[in-house]
Amino acid sequence: MDSITQIVLGAACGEIALGKKIGNKAILFGAIGGTIPDLDVLIGSLYYSNEIDSLAFHRGFMHSIIFAILGAFIFGFISSKAYDYGPKRKGTTNLKDWIWLFFLSIFTHPILDSFTPYGTQLFLPFSGYRVAFNNIAVADPLYTLPFLLCMIIAMFFNRKNPTRRRWTKAGLYLSSAYMIFTIGNKIYVNQTFKKSFQKANINYSKFSAQPTILNNVLWYAVAETDKNYTMAFYSIFDNNTRPTNFINIPKNHTLVDVNHPDIRTLRWFSNEFYTLSSLNNNQVIYKDLRYPLLDQKDSTSSLFSFKLIKEGKRWNTKSLSEERFKDSNMNKLSKELFYRAFRDF
């Protein structure tokens, strides 16, 4: 999920592990631990010159269970030695405390990411399978803000005051309850989309449904048929019991060699939900269809798109998302998505 959410969850883990001993410093160290896995974005950009390699590296090994275990010992040992220094701090904590703090804060990061559509390679290096339950958006204020408020309130109480722990637990309980709600919502919406595709006589080989950004009300689904991808939107507040408007997008998988190793990496990243389109200057656009269209009436307004660039024998990419968000019309369209979500509330 987004960085703020991971910081809040990591902070709560720090408080649970060491809050009684070192107070708000435990929250700080937990927040740092909750951020560590996402440093793979920085490492990938520094280590790889090819954007496809960097893309595949994110939410890879540094988001795995093995890394959480190794990282807990490494960062726990370093923090223990750095903190347990001087007459005032000597003996206030032990190595086990710090290992537990960093294990909780690092391990919960990829677990939380696994509920989003992006996917997380939890089982590296043994398996490259990406766990993606698709029940919550990569950023959802209803998950984050109550949790954040509880943690802020907890910080104002003395570390030995039991009320501090109660507020931390309240944040964990509220966020967990909301997560359970999104899972139930996902099950309901999946059935709704399946019934709508069946009613419209759309025979698909597979489909994926996920919430649109910043909410769990407006959902988006894409289904793969023989020739096209069929998309639909559905708000749980809609007057209709199921979506009735469908968008068909041709696959166009013949525009490039889709068996090229770099294109295969993109296909894996998109879970095979992708389409290609050609620009006037013969450039090819790769569109990840796991994410919703910004404009439901425009099949070219894919949120997650890349311009494919040939560099020798390899393909590279340039993201089109930033260009779209700079466009005032696209900003307007993104606002319309939120209106669409809540208009029948």
C-alpha positions in Angstrom: 0.0 0.0 0.0 1.0 3.7 0.1 4.0 4.8 2.2 2.0 6.6 4.8 -0.1 3.5 5.5 3.0 1.3 5.8 4.6 3.9 8.2 1.5 3.9 10.4 1.4 0.0 10.5 5.1 -0.2 11.2 4.8 2.4 14.0 2.0 0.3 15.6 4.3 -2.7 15.4 7.1 -0.8 17.1 4.7 0.3 19.9 3.5 -3.3 20.4 7.1 -4.6 20.6 9.0 -2.0 22.6 6.6 0.8 23.5 6.5 0.0 27.2 10.3 0.2 27.4 11.3 3.2 25.2 8.0 5.0 24.4 7.7 7.1 21.3 11.2 6.0 20.1 9.6 2.5 19.5 7.1 4.2 17.2 9.9 5.9 15.3 11.9 2.7 14.9 8.7 0.8 13.9 7.9 3.4 11.2 11.5 3.0 9.9 11.1 -0.8 9.8 7.7 -0.5 8.0 9.5 1.6 5.3 12.5 -0.7 4.7 10.9 -3.1 2.1 9.9 -0.1 -0.2 13.6 0.9 -0.4 13.7 -1.6 -3.3 12.3 1.2 -5.4 15.4 3.3 -4.8 17.8 0.3 -5.0 16.2 -0.9 -8.3 16.5 2.6 -9.9 20.2 2.8 -8.9 21.1 -0.8 -9.8 19.1 -1.3 -13.0 19.3 1.0 -16.1 16.3 -0.8 -17.7 12.9 0.2 -16.3 11.4 -3.2 -16.9 14.1 -4.8 -14.7 13.5 -2.1 -12.0 9.7 -2.7 -12.2 10.2 -6.4 -11.7 12.5 -5.9 -8.8 10.0 -3.8 -6.8 7.9 -5.9 -4.4 10.4 -8.7 -5.0 12.9 -10.2 -2.5 12.7 -7.2 -0.2 9.0 -7.9 0.2 9.5 -11.7 0.9 9.1 -13.7 4.1 12.8 -14.6 3.9 13.8 -11.0 3.8 11.6 -10.2 6.8 13.4 -12.9 8.8 16.9 -11.9 7.7 16.1 -8.2 8.0 14.8 -8.6 11.5 18.1 -10.1 12.7 20.3 -7.6 10.8 18.4 -4.4 11.6 17.6 -5.7 15.1 21.3 -6.3 15.8 22.4 -2.9 14.5 19.6 -1.1 16.4 20.3 -3.0 19.6 24.0 -2.0 19.5 23.3 1.6 18.6 20.6 2.1 21.2 22.0 0.2 24.1 24.7 2.7 24.7 25.4 5.1 27.6 24.5 4.9 31.3 20.8 6.0 30.8 20.0 3.4 28.1 22.3 0.5 29.0 20.2 -2.5 29.7 16.8 -0.9 29.0 16.3 -3.2 25.9 17.7 -6.4 24.7 18.5 -8.0 21.3 15.3 -10.1 21.3 13.2 -6.9 21.7 14.8 -5.3 18.6 14.5 -8.4 16.5 10.9 -8.7 17.4 10.3 -5.0 16.5 11.8 -5.3 13.1 10.3 -8.6 12.3 6.8 -7.3 13.0 7.3 -4.0 11.1 9.0 -5.6 8.1 6.8 -8.7 7.8 3.5 -6.9 8.1 4.6 -4.6 5.1 4.4 -7.3 2.4 1.4 -9.0 4.0 -0.5 -5.7 3.7 0.7 -5.2 0.2 -0.6 -8.7 -0.7 -4.2 -7.5 -0.4 -3.7 -4.9 -3.2 -3.9 -5.5 -7.0 -0.2 -4.9 -7.4 0.9 -8.2 -6.0 3.8 -9.2 -3.7 6.4 -12.0 -4.2 6.2 -13.3 -0.7 7.9 -16.6 -1.4 11.1 -15.5 -3.1 13.6 -16.9 -3.8 11.7 -20.2 -3.9 8.8 -19.0 -6.0 8.2 -15.9 -8.1 4.4 -16.2 -7.6 2.8 -12.8 -6.8 0.2 -12.9 -4.1 -2.6 -10.4 -4.9 -6.0 -10.7 -3.2 -7.3 -7.5 -4.9 -9.6 -6.5 -2.1 -8.2 -3.1 -1.3 -6.8 -0.2 -3.3 -3.1 0.7 -3.0 -4.3 3.8 -1.1 -7.5 3.8 1.0 -8.2 6.6 3.5 -10.8 4.6 5.4 -8.1 2.1 6.3 -5.3 4.6 7.0 -6.8 7.7 8.6 -8.5 6.2 11.7 -5.4 4.1 12.3 -3.2 7.2 12.0 -5.4 9.2 14.4 -5.2 6.4 17.0 -1.5 6.3 16.8 -1.2 10.1 17.1 -3.4 10.0 20.2 -1.3 7.1 21.7 1.9 9.1 21.4 0.6 11.7 23.9 0.4 9.2 26.7 3.3 8.1 28.9 4.8 4.8 27.9 3.7 3.1 31.1 0.1 4.3 30.8 -2.1 1.4 29.7 -4.3 3.9 27.8 -1.4 4.2 25.3 -1.6 0.5 24.5 -5.4 0.7 24.2 -5.2 3.4 21.5 -2.6 1.4 19.6 -4.8 -1.7 19.7 -7.9 0.4 18.7 -6.0 1.4 15.6 -5.1 -2.2 14.8 -8.6 -3.4 15.5 -10.3 -0.7 13.4 -7.9 -1.2 10.4 -8.3 -5.0 10.6 -12.1 -4.7 10.8 -12.1 -2.6 7.7 -9.8 -5.0 5.9 -12.2 -7.9 6.7 -15.0 -5.7 5.3 -13.1 -5.2 2.1 -12.6 -9.0 1.8 -16.3 -9.6 2.2 -16.9 -6.8 -0.3 -14.6 -8.4 -2.7 -16.4 -11.7 -2.5 -19.8 -10.0 -3.1 -18.5 -7.9 -6.0 -16.8 -10.9 -7.7 -20.2 -12.7 -7.7 -21.9 -9.6 -9.0 -19.5 -9.3 -11.9 -19.6 -13.0 -12.8 -23.4 -12.8 -12.9 -23.3 -9.7 -15.1 -20.9 -11.3 -17.6 -23.1 -14.4 -17.7 -26.2 -12.3 -18.2 -24.5 -10.5 -21.1 -23.4 -13.8 -22.7 -19.7 -12.9 -22.3 -17.7 -16.1 -22.3 -14.4 -15.3 -20.6 -11.4 -17.4 -19.8 -10.5 -15.4 -16.7 -11.3 -12.2 -15.0 -10.0 -9.9 -12.3 -11.9 -7.4 -10.1 -10.5 -4.7 -7.9 -11.5 -1.5 -6.2 -10.7 1.9 -7.9 -8.2 4.1 -6.1 -8.9 5.7 -2.7 -12.2 3.8 -2.0 -13.8 0.4 -1.7 -17.1 1.4 -3.2 -16.5 1.7 -7.0 -15.1 -1.5 -8.4 -13.6 -2.3 -11.8 -13.4 -5.7 -13.5 -11.6 -6.9 -16.7 -12.4 -10.2 -18.4 -10.4 -11.9 -21.1 -12.2 -13.4 -24.1 -10.8 -14.9 -27.3 -10.3 -11.6 -29.1 -10.9 -8.8 -26.6 -10.8 -7.7 -23.0 -14.2 -6.7 -21.6 -14.3 -4.1 -18.8 -17.0 -3.0 -16.5 -17.5 -0.7 -13.5 -19.8 -1.3 -10.5 -20.5 0.8 -7.4 -22.0 -1.0 -4.4 -24.3 2.1 -4.2 -25.6 1.7 -7.8 -29.4 1.5 -8.3 -28.7 -1.4 -10.7 -28.0 -4.8 -9.0 -25.2 -5.4 -11.5 -23.2 -3.6 -14.1 -24.8 -3.4 -17.5 -22.3 -1.2 -19.5 -19.4 -3.0 -20.9 -16.2 -1.8 -22.7 -14.5 -4.0 -25.2 -10.8 -3.4 -25.9 -8.9 -5.4 -28.6 -5.8 -7.2 -27.5 -3.6 -6.2 -30.4 -1.0 -8.7 -29.2 0.6 -8.9 -32.7 2.1 -5.4 -32.6 5.3 -6.7 -31.0 6.8 -10.1 -30.3 5.0 -10.8 -27.0 7.4 -13.8 -26.4 10.4 -11.4 -26.1 11.8 -11.8 -22.6 11.2 -8.2 -21.7 7.6 -8.3 -22.9 7.1 -11.6 -21.0 8.2 -9.8 -17.9 5.6 -7.1 -18.5 3.0 -9.8 -19.2 3.9 -11.5 -15.9 3.7 -8.1 -14.1 0.2 -7.5 -15.6 -1.0 -11.1 -14.9 -1.6 -11.3 -18.6 -4.2 -8.6 -18.6 -2.7 -6.2 -21.1 -3.3 -4.6 -24.5 -1.1 -2.9 -27.1 -1.8 0.1 -29.2 0.2 1.9 -31.9 0.9 5.7 -32.1 1.3 7.7 -35.3 5.1 7.5 -35.1 5.0 3.7 -35.0 5.6 3.6 -31.2 3.8 1.0 -29.2 2.0 1.6 -26.0 1.7 -1.2 -23.4 -1.4 -0.9 -21.2 -1.8 -2.8 -17.9 -5.5 -3.5 -17.7 -5.5 -4.6 -14.1 -6.1 -0.9 -13.2 -9.2 1.0 -14.2 -9.6 3.5 -17.1 -9.6 7.1 -16.1 -12.4 7.7 -18.5 -15.0 5.0 -18.7 -16.0 6.2 -22.2 -12.4 6.2 -23.5 -10.7 2.8 -23.9 -7.3 4.5 -24.4 -7.3 6.2 -20.9 -5.6 3.3 -19.1 -4.2 4.4 -15.8 -1.1 2.2 -16.0 0.5 2.6 -19.4 4.1 2.4 -20.8 5.6 3.6 -24.0 7.8 0.7 -25.3 11.3 1.8 -26.4 13.6 -0.5 -28.4 17.2 -0.3 -27.1 19.3 -2.7 -29.1 18.0 -6.2 -28.5 16.1 -5.1 -25.4 12.9 -3.3 -24.7 12.6 -0.5 -22.2 9.7 1.6 -21.0 8.6 5.1 -20.2 5.6 5.6 -18.0 2.7 7.6 -19.4 1.0 8.0 -16.1 2.7 11.2 -15.0 1.9 12.8 -18.3 -1.7 11.9 -17.9 -2.0 13.3 -14.4 -0.4 16.6 -15.5 -3.2 16.9 -18.1 -6.0 18.9 -16.5 -8.6 16.9 -18.4 -7.3 13.7 -16.8 -7.5 15.3 -13.4 -11.1 16.1 -14.1 -11.7 12.5 -15.2 -10.2 11.1 -12.0 -12.5 13.3 -10.0 -15.5 11.9 -12.0 -14.5 8.4 -10.8 -15.1 9.4 -7.2 -18.4 11.0 -8.1 -19.4 7.8 -9.9 -18.5 5.8 -6.8 -20.7 7.8 -4.4 -23.5 9.3 -6.5 -26.1 6.8 -5.5 -25.2 6.9 -1.8 
